Amino acid sequence: MKLFAVLLDLLFPPACAVCRGRLPDEEQFLCARCREKILPAEKCCIRCGYPLSGGFSCPRCRGYDYAFSGACAVFLYQGEVRKAIRRFKYGGRTGLARPFGELMAAQVKCRAWSDCDAVVPVPLHPERLRERGYDQALLLAQAVAKDLQLPVCSCLLRCENTASQTTLAAKARWENVRGVFCPAPGKPVPGRVLLIDDLLTTGATAHYAAEALLAGGAEAVYLAVLCRS
């Protein structure tokens, strides 16, 4: 069995989850260069996860009254990271969910939100799920939950199949997802929720998802995303 593993490594050497470069033996998931891209949690806004350049006022979330109580992210959505997320989200590279989820869980631990009751993914609409074949937020949620030893609760539904947020300007993003989420019938909403998504841009999707969870009985909602843009 060990010989087989060695042969696999020779034929298919372990690759960095972001840049796909070969990994040194001592590295896991990320090469040293890509590991440097991880956002330092202690230097990021506790409300929206964006890195602060100085002081305590965040220019990205100033003026927003989010329904989620705080957020954290692993990377900024740019360069090689952006390409890797698109491979995961649209290119069928579902195996990236495990390393990405573990990196997200590490950021959550820095925020001390691991005492949440359950992990809840921001859901895809069923039509979009049929088109894509998998729900990337659910895969991330499962990986995060396993690392934090929390249950995954699919207690949130996307009731409308809206246009992709990527095609819209900031104001239109808020209108596009207003009222599209609702609690799933017959599934109790946990008290303290760790909400999971792949990307945070304006915060509109996460805000309305959190709003629906709070309306369904959640006491507090915290947000963990893979990337912040």
BELBEL-V38087 format. One record per residue. PSI is psi in whole degrees, 0 to 359 (NA if undefined). OMEGA is omega in whole degrees, -180 to 180 (999 if undefined). BURIAL is + if it has 9 or more other C-alpha atoms within 8 Angstrom, else -. Layout:
psi=PSI omega=OMEGA burial=BURIAL
psi=PSI omega=OMEGA burial=BURIAL
//
This chain:
psi=317 omega=180 burial=-
psi=321 omega=179 burial=-
psi=320 omega=179 burial=-
psi=319 omega=179 burial=-
psi=321 omega=178 burial=-
psi=316 omega=179 burial=-
psi=320 omega=178 burial=-
psi=318 omega=180 burial=+
psi=327 omega=179 burial=+
psi=319 omega=-179 burial=-
psi=320 omega=-179 burial=-
psi=79 omega=-176 burial=-
psi=143 omega=179 burial=+
psi=135 omega=-176 burial=-
psi=151 omega=177 burial=+
psi=135 omega=-178 burial=+
psi=338 omega=-178 burial=+
psi=298 omega=-173 burial=+
psi=350 omega=180 burial=+
psi=13 omega=174 burial=-
psi=160 omega=-178 burial=-
psi=139 omega=-180 burial=+
psi=133 omega=170 burial=+
psi=157 omega=-176 burial=-
psi=326 omega=-174 burial=-
psi=352 omega=-177 burial=-
psi=151 omega=177 burial=+
psi=125 omega=177 burial=-
psi=309 omega=-173 burial=+
psi=144 omega=172 burial=+
psi=167 omega=-177 burial=+
psi=322 omega=-179 burial=-
psi=318 omega=180 burial=-
psi=331 omega=177 burial=+
psi=330 omega=178 burial=-
psi=345 omega=-180 burial=-
psi=350 omega=178 burial=-
psi=133 omega=-178 burial=-
psi=132 omega=175 burial=+
psi=112 omega=-173 burial=-
psi=325 omega=-177 burial=+
psi=348 omega=-180 burial=-
psi=18 omega=-180 burial=-
psi=154 omega=178 burial=+
psi=131 omega=-178 burial=+
psi=344 omega=180 burial=-
psi=321 omega=-174 burial=+
psi=356 omega=175 burial=+
psi=3 omega=-178 burial=+
psi=140 omega=-179 burial=+
psi=136 omega=180 burial=+
psi=133 omega=179 burial=+
psi=345 omega=179 burial=-
psi=150 omega=180 burial=-
psi=197 omega=-174 burial=-
psi=357 omega=-180 burial=-
psi=126 omega=-178 burial=-
psi=123 omega=-179 burial=+
psi=341 omega=-176 burial=-
psi=330 omega=-177 burial=-
psi=4 omega=178 burial=-
psi=128 omega=180 burial=-
psi=351 omega=178 burial=-
psi=138 omega=176 burial=-
psi=81 omega=-175 burial=-
psi=148 omega=176 burial=-
psi=337 omega=176 burial=+
psi=149 omega=-172 burial=+
psi=343 omega=180 burial=+
psi=164 omega=-177 burial=+
psi=155 omega=173 burial=+
psi=154 omega=-180 burial=+
psi=159 omega=179 burial=+
psi=314 omega=-174 burial=+
psi=164 omega=162 burial=+
psi=145 omega=-176 burial=+
psi=84 omega=-178 burial=+
psi=162 omega=174 burial=-
psi=224 omega=-179 burial=-
psi=327 omega=179 burial=-
psi=314 omega=179 burial=+
psi=317 omega=179 burial=+
psi=320 omega=-179 burial=+
psi=320 omega=179 burial=+
psi=321 omega=179 burial=-
psi=325 omega=175 burial=+
psi=319 omega=-180 burial=+
psi=315 omega=-172 burial=+
psi=322 omega=-174 burial=+
psi=344 omega=-173 burial=-
psi=9 omega=176 burial=-
psi=10 omega=-179 burial=-
psi=65 omega=-175 burial=+
psi=339 omega=178 burial=+
psi=344 omega=178 burial=-
psi=347 omega=-179 burial=+
psi=321 omega=-177 burial=+
psi=306 omega=179 burial=+
psi=320 omega=179 burial=+
psi=319 omega=179 burial=+
psi=321 omega=179 burial=+
psi=324 omega=176 burial=+
psi=322 omega=177 burial=+
psi=318 omega=179 burial=+
psi=323 omega=178 burial=+
psi=321 omega=177 burial=-
psi=323 omega=178 burial=+
psi=319 omega=180 burial=+
psi=328 omega=176 burial=+
psi=333 omega=180 burial=-
psi=355 omega=179 burial=-
psi=38 omega=177 burial=-
psi=10 omega=-175 burial=+
psi=359 omega=175 burial=-
psi=14 omega=175 burial=-
psi=159 omega=-178 burial=+
psi=331 omega=-177 burial=+
psi=161 omega=177 burial=+
psi=131 omega=-178 burial=+
psi=121 omega=177 burial=+
psi=147 omega=168 burial=+
psi=117 omega=-170 burial=+
psi=154 omega=168 burial=+
psi=155 omega=170 burial=+
psi=146 omega=-179 burial=+
psi=324 omega=179 burial=-
psi=318 omega=178 burial=-
psi=324 omega=178 burial=+
psi=319 omega=178 burial=+
psi=322 omega=180 burial=-
psi=316 omega=-174 burial=-
psi=327 omega=179 burial=-
psi=350 omega=178 burial=-
psi=159 omega=180 burial=-
psi=107 omega=-174 burial=+
psi=326 omega=180 burial=+
psi=323 omega=177 burial=+
psi=317 omega=179 burial=+
psi=318 omega=177 burial=+
psi=317 omega=-180 burial=+
psi=319 omega=179 burial=+
psi=320 omega=180 burial=+
psi=318 omega=178 burial=+
psi=314 omega=-178 burial=+
psi=320 omega=180 burial=+
psi=317 omega=-179 burial=+
psi=321 omega=-178 burial=+
psi=356 omega=-179 burial=-
psi=50 omega=177 burial=-
psi=155 omega=176 burial=+
psi=153 omega=171 burial=+
psi=129 omega=-179 burial=+
psi=113 omega=179 burial=+
psi=66 omega=-175 burial=+
psi=10 omega=-177 burial=+
psi=136 omega=179 burial=+
psi=146 omega=169 burial=+
psi=113 omega=-170 burial=+
psi=341 omega=-180 burial=-
psi=143 omega=177 burial=-
psi=89 omega=-174 burial=+
psi=169 omega=175 burial=-
psi=154 omega=178 burial=-
psi=136 omega=179 burial=-
psi=335 omega=-175 burial=-
psi=340 omega=-177 burial=-
psi=358 omega=-170 burial=-
psi=152 omega=173 burial=-
psi=168 omega=-172 burial=-
psi=309 omega=-178 burial=-
psi=319 omega=-180 burial=-
psi=330 omega=179 burial=-
psi=319 omega=-179 burial=+
psi=318 omega=179 burial=+
psi=326 omega=-175 burial=-
psi=325 omega=-175 burial=+
psi=7 omega=178 burial=+
psi=123 omega=175 burial=-
psi=14 omega=-177 burial=-
psi=351 omega=-179 burial=+
psi=149 omega=175 burial=+
psi=154 omega=176 burial=+
psi=143 omega=179 burial=+
psi=130 omega=180 burial=+
psi=135 omega=175 burial=-
psi=3 omega=179 burial=-
psi=108 omega=-178 burial=-
psi=140 omega=178 burial=-
psi=129 omega=179 burial=+
psi=161 omega=-179 burial=+
psi=304 omega=180 burial=+
psi=115 omega=-171 burial=+
psi=135 omega=169 burial=+
psi=105 omega=-178 burial=+
psi=136 omega=-174 burial=+
psi=132 omega=172 burial=+
psi=168 omega=-178 burial=+
psi=328 omega=-171 burial=+
psi=139 omega=174 burial=+
psi=120 omega=179 burial=+
psi=276 omega=176 burial=-
psi=336 omega=-175 burial=-
psi=1 omega=-176 burial=+
psi=311 omega=-178 burial=+
psi=311 omega=-179 burial=-
psi=323 omega=180 burial=+
psi=310 omega=-177 burial=+
psi=330 omega=174 burial=+
psi=316 omega=179 burial=+
psi=321 omega=179 burial=+
psi=318 omega=179 burial=+
psi=321 omega=179 burial=+
psi=319 omega=178 burial=+
psi=321 omega=178 burial=+
psi=332 omega=-180 burial=-
psi=358 omega=176 burial=+
psi=358 omega=178 burial=+
psi=145 omega=177 burial=+
psi=324 omega=-180 burial=-
psi=149 omega=179 burial=+
psi=128 omega=176 burial=+
psi=151 omega=-173 burial=+
psi=131 omega=172 burial=+
psi=129 omega=178 burial=+
psi=160 omega=177 burial=+
psi=318 omega=-177 burial=+
psi=148 omega=173 burial=+
psi=132 omega=178 burial=+
psi=NA omega=999 burial=+
//
